[in-house]
Amino acid sequence: MNNSSKTLIIACAKLDLVNQCVGEWRLDNNSTASVTLLSTKGYRIDGISEYLDVPCKMLSEDVKTDIANFDNVIVIQHSRNVIPYLNVYKFLQANQVQQFCVKTLGKALVKTKPELLLSNINDGSEQQDNVIWIDPQSVTHCAHLGTLHFGSVVDGDWDLQAQPFESRILFYHSLKSRVEQTTPWSETAYYQDILASLNKGEVRFNCHNEQQLQQRCEKLELLFNEIKQHGWKQPVGEDYVTINIGRDGQLLFADGRHRMSIAKLLKLPSIPVKIAVRHNKWQDFKNEITSYAKEQGGEIYAPLQHVDLSGLRYTHDAERFELIAKHITKPASTILDIGSHWGRACAVMEQQGHLCTAVEGNITSFYFLQRIKQIEHRQFKAVCENIFEYVNKPMQFDVVLALNIFHHFIKTQELHQQLITLLANLQIHEMFLQTHSPDEPQMANAFRNYAGEQFAQFVIDHSCLNQFEVIANLSNGRKLFRLYL
């Protein structure tokens, strides 16, 4: 903001605080330019010569005034909370302000947009945008950046400074003590913490005295019992529980401590939340996946489990992995996944208790495999190597997964021979083979083009296995076989 730009400051706090914030803003921005102050209370501040008094008790979307000619709009708030100032954001949106800044005492400006802050409020529509459902137990740490950052991508180490939810949130243990041990509210740490603030003359959660604090605790307990009896309901006109996403995709609690604590203590299977802030490194990775999908016709190969990536369209669903898991005969099998792509098969098998090795020779696919493996905290072994070089001598596994991969090895005579050598080197008990359709254009002019059962028999002829069965007829004429001893 330079000294020649026109700045409008909207006062949403007491006069002394507005005055201090204007002084901080001028100092931080080295600004001596005149500014206009908009207020519903007729404030007058030293150093401000222009005023835009609005003849109403409160700003609302119905109030119209000429603010289109201002280069910058700054809203001065008492706190960084969003809910108390929704009327102001609606006023800005109705007056076509695309972007503005929020200033609170002692804090730097936060740049945001009206629609971002308003989008976290349940407007009562059946399909609220950007709502995701998560297991509350999957959120174990907190990284609160303030609700004003809603919808932002933020760099820095804030995600590395996350603290455990159960030790950081006083309300969690206090509510647990109250509902499980019937501890009086007045003896809980949550109550005592707020009471100490009230005794200093501070206002916490709109409580001015101990009586109001007691009433608030009783209302929160009623909310706990209501959710316990009737399930989760998102109130119209209230904000959602929000989470932040760290650089490696970790879900970090952001705001809504009371409802999140209730959800955790009740062990609810899922609750609706919105994503407040994404770390820029996570956003970069998400953009990489999105760009990859666009290059592949708008789809990725298989579904991703992370809540912020689960909306991507995919070519092959996870049903076949679950089907394979049901047919594996030996618990805790050692599994070799040939052509693992992004490792989805190994992730599913690992969840079933198997020990997996993912071999992927494509460098791009292996990059995504490694990142997703890290994001999902998987333990399977990942190898970036040509499968013929990896299995260049007899190797023993319980199970081999060959899903939509072997037909690439019959397109030339050289690859065909390498496949025969590979099969001879595998000392295994069973294989799950997904075959192609011989009519696919990619197989035109292939050295060999085996149909489903013919391909399964080819594998048996050149491996230690001796029987096969069809366990599924999949889309596009492809089949899933189990080959075994």
C-alpha positions in Angstrom: 0.0 0.0 0.0 1.7 3.2 -1.1 1.0 6.8 0.1 -0.9 7.7 -3.1 -3.4 4.8 -2.9 -6.9 5.4 -1.4 -7.5 3.4 1.7 -10.8 2.8 3.5 -10.7 1.6 7.1 -13.8 0.1 8.5 -14.1 0.4 12.3 -15.4 -2.7 14.0 -14.0 -2.2 17.5 -13.9 0.4 20.2 -12.4 3.8 19.4 -9.1 3.4 21.4 -8.4 0.1 19.8 -9.2 1.5 16.3 -6.9 4.4 17.0 -4.1 2.0 18.1 -4.6 -0.3 15.0 -4.4 2.7 12.6 -1.2 3.8 14.3 0.3 0.3 13.9 -0.8 0.1 10.3 0.8 3.4 9.5 4.0 2.4 11.2 4.2 -1.0 9.6 3.5 0.4 6.1 5.4 3.7 6.5 2.2 5.4 5.4 1.4 9.1 5.8 -1.4 9.1 3.2 -4.8 10.2 4.2 -7.4 7.5 4.7 -11.1 7.4 5.0 -12.8 5.9 8.1 -16.1 4.1 7.8 -18.0 3.7 11.0 -21.5 3.3 12.3 -20.7 5.2 15.4 -19.3 8.6 14.2 -15.7 8.0 15.5 -13.1 10.8 15.0 -9.4 9.9 15.0 -6.4 12.1 14.9 -4.6 11.9 11.5 -7.8 10.9 9.7 -9.5 13.7 7.8 -12.1 11.9 5.8 -15.1 10.0 7.2 -17.8 7.9 5.7 -20.4 7.6 8.4 -23.2 5.1 7.8 -26.5 5.9 9.4 -27.2 2.5 10.8 -26.5 0.6 14.0 -24.8 -2.3 12.2 -23.3 -2.9 8.8 -25.3 -5.5 6.8 -25.7 -6.7 3.2 -28.6 -4.3 2.9 -26.4 -1.2 3.5 -25.2 0.2 0.3 -22.5 2.9 0.0 -19.9 4.0 -2.5 -16.7 2.2 -1.7 -15.8 1.1 -5.2 -13.2 3.9 -5.7 -11.0 2.7 -2.8 -7.8 0.9 -3.7 -7.6 -0.9 -0.3 -10.1 -1.8 2.3 -9.0 -2.6 5.9 -11.4 -4.0 8.5 -10.3 -3.4 12.1 -11.5 -6.1 14.5 -11.2 -6.7 18.2 -10.2 -10.4 17.5 -9.3 -12.7 14.7 -12.5 -14.6 15.0 -14.9 -14.7 12.1 -18.3 -15.3 13.5 -18.7 -11.8 15.3 -18.0 -10.0 12.0 -20.1 -11.9 9.5 -22.3 -8.9 9.0 -19.3 -6.9 7.9 -18.1 -9.5 5.4 -21.6 -9.7 4.0 -21.6 -5.9 3.6 -18.3 -6.0 1.8 -19.5 -8.8 -0.5 -22.8 -7.0 -1.3 -20.8 -3.9 -2.1 -18.6 -5.9 -4.5 -15.4 -5.7 -2.6 -13.3 -8.5 -4.0 -10.4 -8.5 -1.5 -9.7 -6.8 1.8 -7.4 -6.9 4.8 -8.1 -7.5 8.5 -6.2 -5.7 11.2 -6.1 -6.7 14.8 -4.0 -5.1 17.5 -0.4 -6.4 17.6 -0.9 -8.6 14.5 0.1 -8.2 10.9 -2.5 -7.6 8.2 -4.3 -10.7 6.9 -5.4 -10.5 3.3 -8.6 -12.4 2.5 -11.8 -12.3 0.5 -15.4 -12.0 1.7 -16.5 -15.2 0.0 -13.7 -17.2 1.7 -14.7 -16.2 5.2 -18.4 -16.7 4.5 -17.9 -20.1 2.9 -17.2 -21.7 6.3 -20.7 -21.0 7.5 -23.5 -23.5 7.0 -26.0 -21.7 4.9 -28.6 -24.4 5.1 -28.2 -25.6 1.5 -28.4 -29.4 0.9 -25.1 -29.4 -0.9 -22.7 -27.2 1.0 -19.5 -26.7 -1.0 -16.1 -28.1 0.1 -17.5 -30.1 3.0 -15.5 -33.3 3.7 -16.2 -36.1 6.2 -13.4 -37.3 8.3 -12.8 -39.7 11.2 -12.2 -37.4 14.2 -9.7 -39.9 15.6 -7.5 -39.3 12.5 -6.8 -35.8 13.7 -4.3 -36.1 16.5 -2.5 -32.7 16.5 -3.4 -29.0 16.5 -2.0 -26.2 14.3 -4.2 -23.2 14.7 -3.5 -20.2 12.4 -6.7 -18.3 13.1 -10.0 -18.4 11.3 -9.1 -15.4 9.2 -6.8 -17.5 7.2 -9.7 -19.7 6.0 -9.1 -20.7 2.4 -5.5 -19.8 2.3 -2.3 -21.5 1.3 0.4 -20.7 3.9 4.1 -21.3 3.8 6.4 -21.7 6.9 6.9 -24.2 9.7 3.5 -23.9 11.3 2.7 -27.5 10.6 6.0 -28.7 12.2 5.0 -27.0 15.4 1.8 -28.9 15.8 0.9 -30.0 19.3 -1.1 -33.1 20.4 -4.8 -32.4 20.6 -5.5 -34.1 23.8 -2.8 -32.2 25.7 -3.3 -28.9 24.0 -7.1 -28.6 24.3 -8.1 -28.1 27.9 -11.8 -28.6 27.1 -11.2 -32.2 25.9 -9.9 -33.5 29.3 -12.3 -31.3 31.2 -15.3 -32.6 29.3 -14.0 -36.2 29.6 -13.7 -35.8 33.3 -17.2 -34.3 33.5 -19.1 -37.0 31.5 -17.1 -40.0 32.6 -16.4 -39.2 36.2 -19.1 -36.6 36.9 -16.5 -34.1 38.0 -18.2 -30.7 38.8 -17.5 -28.2 36.1 -16.0 -25.8 38.6 -13.2 -28.3 39.4 -12.1 -28.8 35.8 -9.1 -27.1 34.2 -11.2 -25.6 31.4 -13.5 -23.8 33.9 -10.6 -22.7 36.1 -8.6 -21.3 33.1 -11.6 -19.2 31.9 -12.5 -18.1 35.4 -8.9 -16.8 36.0 -9.3 -14.6 32.9 -12.7 -13.3 34.0 -11.3 -12.4 37.4 -8.8 -10.2 35.5 -11.6 -8.4 33.7 -11.2 -10.2 30.4 -14.1 -11.6 28.4 -13.9 -15.2 27.2 -16.4 -17.0 25.0 -18.8 -14.0 25.6 -18.7 -14.7 29.3 -18.3 -11.7 31.6 -18.8 -13.4 35.0 -18.7 -16.8 36.6 -22.5 -17.3 36.4 -22.3 -17.0 32.6 -19.3 -19.4 32.6 -21.3 -22.0 34.5 -24.3 -21.6 32.0 -21.9 -22.0 29.1 -20.5 -25.2 30.5 -24.0 -26.6 31.0 -24.9 -25.7 27.4 -21.8 -27.6 26.2 -22.8 -30.6 28.2 -26.3 -30.5 26.8 -24.7 -30.4 23.3 -22.7 -33.5 24.2 -25.8 -35.4 25.3 -27.8 -34.2 22.3 -25.1 -35.4 19.8 -24.8 -38.6 21.8 -28.6 -39.3 21.5 -29.4 -37.9 18.0 -26.1 -37.8 16.1 -24.2 -35.0 14.6 -26.2 -32.1 13.1 -24.5 -29.0 11.6 -26.4 -26.0 12.8 -27.5 -23.5 10.1 -25.7 -20.2 10.4 -22.7 -21.6 12.3 -19.2 -22.3 11.2 -17.9 -25.8 10.6 -15.1 -27.6 12.5 -12.0 -26.8 10.4 -8.8 -28.6 9.8 -5.5 -27.5 8.3 -3.3 -29.7 6.1 0.4 -29.9 6.6 3.2 -30.3 4.1 2.9 -34.1 4.0 -0.9 -34.2 4.1 -1.3 -34.6 7.8 -4.7 -33.5 9.1 -4.3 -30.9 11.8 -7.1 -29.5 14.0 -7.7 -25.8 13.4 -10.9 -24.6 15.0 -14.1 -25.9 16.7 -12.5 -27.4 19.8 -15.7 -28.0 21.7 -17.4 -30.0 18.9 -14.2 -31.8 17.9 -13.7 -32.8 21.6 -17.3 -34.1 21.7 -16.8 -36.0 18.5 -13.6 -37.7 19.8 -15.1 -38.6 23.2 -18.2 -40.1 21.5 -16.0 -41.9 19.0 -18.2 -40.7 16.1 -17.2 -42.5 12.9 -17.2 -39.3 10.9 -18.0 -35.6 11.1 -18.3 -32.9 8.5 -15.4 -30.4 8.4 -13.9 -27.8 6.1 -10.3 -27.3 5.2 -9.1 -23.9 6.5 -5.4 -23.8 5.4 -3.2 -25.9 3.3 0.6 -25.8 3.5 2.1 -24.6 0.2 4.2 -27.7 -0.1 1.0 -29.8 0.1 -0.8 -27.6 -2.3 2.2 -27.9 -4.8 1.9 -31.7 -4.6 -1.9 -31.6 -5.0 -1.3 -29.4 -8.1 1.2 -31.9 -9.5 -1.4 -34.7 -9.2 -4.1 -32.5 -10.7 -1.8 -31.6 -13.7 -0.9 -35.3 -14.1 -4.6 -36.2 -14.2 -5.3 -33.6 -16.9 -2.5 -35.1 -19.0 -4.2 -38.5 -18.6 -7.6 -37.3 -19.8 -8.8 -36.1 -16.4 -8.3 -39.4 -14.5 -5.7 -41.0 -12.3 -5.2 -44.8 -12.3 -6.7 -45.7 -9.0 -8.5 -43.9 -6.1 -6.5 -42.1 -3.5 -7.4 -42.3 0.2 -6.4 -38.9 1.4 -9.5 -36.8 2.0 -8.1 -33.8 0.0 -7.3 -36.1 -3.0 -10.3 -38.5 -2.9 -12.4 -36.3 -5.3 -10.2 -37.1 -8.3 -11.7 -39.3 -11.0 -10.0 -42.6 -11.6 -9.9 -45.4 -14.1 -9.8 -48.5 -11.9 -11.6 -48.7 -8.6 -10.4 -50.4 -5.4 -12.9 -53.3 -5.6 -10.4 -55.6 -7.3 -7.9 -55.1 -4.5 -10.4 -56.0 -1.9 -11.4 -59.0 -4.0 -7.8 -60.2 -4.2 -7.4 -59.7 -0.4 -10.3 -62.1 0.2 -8.7 -64.8 -2.0 -5.2 -64.7 -0.6 -4.9 -68.0 1.2 -2.0 -67.4 3.6 -2.2 -64.7 6.3 0.7 -62.2 6.4 1.8 -63.2 3.0 4.9 -61.8 1.3 3.6 -60.0 -1.8 5.4 -58.7 -4.9 3.4 -56.2 -6.9 4.8 -55.9 -10.4 4.2 -52.5 -12.0 2.8 -51.0 -8.8 2.1 -47.6 -10.3 1.3 -45.4 -7.2 1.2 -48.3 -4.8 -2.5 -48.6 -4.2 -2.5 -52.4 -4.3 0.3 -52.6 -1.7 -1.5 -50.0 0.5 -4.6 -52.2 0.6 -2.7 -55.4 1.1 -0.7 -53.8 3.9 -3.9 -52.9 5.7 -4.8 -56.6 5.5 -1.6 -57.5 7.3 0.5 -58.6 4.3 4.2 -57.7 3.7 4.5 -56.0 0.4 7.2 -55.0 -2.1 6.2 -52.5 -4.8 8.3 -52.5 -8.0 7.7 -49.6 -10.4 10.1 -48.8 -13.2 8.6 -45.6 -14.4 10.3 -42.6 -12.7 7.3 -40.4 -12.7 5.0 -43.0 -11.2 7.6 -43.9 -8.6 7.8 -40.3 -7.5 4.1 -40.2 -6.8 4.3 -43.7 -5.2 7.0 -42.5 -2.8 5.1 -39.3 -1.9 1.8 -41.1 -1.3 3.5 -43.8 0.7 4.9 -41.1 2.9 1.6 -39.3 3.2 -0.3 -42.4 4.2 2.5 -43.7 6.5 2.8 -47.0 4.7 5.6 -49.5 5.5 5.8 -51.5 2.3 9.1 -51.7 0.4 9.3 -49.5 -2.7 11.7 -50.3 -5.5 12.3 -48.1 -8.6 13.7 -50.7 -11.0 12.9 -52.6 -14.2 11.2 -55.8 -13.0 13.4 -57.9 -15.2 16.5 -56.5 -13.6 14.9 -56.8 -10.1 14.0 -60.5 -10.6 17.2 -61.5 -12.4 17.6 -64.7 -10.3 15.2 -67.0 -8.4 13.2 -65.0 -5.8 10.7 -66.3 -3.4 7.3 -64.6 -2.5 4.0 -66.0 -1.4 2.0 -64.0 -3.8 2.6 -62.0 -7.0 0.3 -59.3 -8.2 0.4 -58.8 -12.0 -2.5 -56.4 -12.7 -2.8 -54.9 -16.1 1.0 -55.3 -16.7 2.0 -58.5 -18.4 0.4 -57.6 -21.8 3.1 -54.8 -22.1 5.6 -57.7 -22.1 4.2 -59.5 -25.1 4.4 -56.7 -27.6 7.9 -57.6 -28.8 9.8 -60.9 -29.1 12.5 -59.6 -26.7 10.0 -58.7 -24.0 8.2 -61.9 -24.5 11.3 -63.9 -23.8 12.1 -61.7 -20.7 8.7 -62.4 -19.4 9.3 -66.2 -19.7 12.5 -65.8 -17.8 10.8 -63.7 -15.1 8.1 -66.3 -14.6 10.7 -69.1 -14.3 12.5 -67.1 -11.6 9.5 -66.6 -9.4 9.1 -69.1 -6.6 5.6 -68.4 -5.5 2.4 -70.1 -4.1 -0.2 -68.0 -6.1 -0.5 -65.1 -8.5 -3.3 -62.7 -9.2 -3.3 -61.9 -12.9 -5.4 -59.2 -14.5 -5.4 -59.6 -18.3 -6.1 -57.2 -21.1 -8.7 -57.4 -23.9 -7.1 -58.7 -27.1 -9.2 -56.1 -29.1 -7.5 -53.1 -27.5 -5.8 -50.8 -30.1 -2.5 -50.9 -28.1 -2.1 -54.5 -29.0 -2.1 -54.0 -32.7 1.0 -55.6 -34.2 2.0 -57.1 -30.9 4.4 -60.1 -31.1 1.8 -62.1 -29.1 -1.8 -61.3 -28.1 -3.1 -63.9 -25.7 -6.8 -63.8 -24.7 -7.7 -64.2 -21.0 -7.6 -67.9 -20.3 -4.9 -68.3 -22.9 -2.8 -65.8 -21.1 -3.4 -67.5 -17.7 -2.3 -70.9 -19.3 0.8 -69.2 -20.8 1.8 -68.1 -17.2 1.2 -71.6 -15.9 3.3 -73.2 -18.7 6.3 -71.1 -17.7 6.0 -70.8 -14.0 5.8 -73.1 -10.9 2.0 -72.7 -10.8 -0.3 -75.3 -12.2 -4.0 -74.2 -11.8 -6.1 -71.1 -12.4 -9.6 -69.8 -11.8 -11.5 -66.7 -12.9 -12.5 -64.7 -9.9 -13.9 -61.6 -11.7 -14.9 -60.4 -15.1 -14.0 -56.7 -15.0 -14.8 -53.8 -17.3 -13.6 -53.4 -20.9 -13.3 -57.2 -21.4 -10.5 -57.6 -18.8 -10.5 -60.6 -16.4 -9.0 -61.3 -13.0 -7.5 -64.7 -12.5 -6.1 -66.5 -9.5 -3.3 -68.9 -10.4 -2.1 -71.3 -7.7 -0.3 -74.6 -6.9 
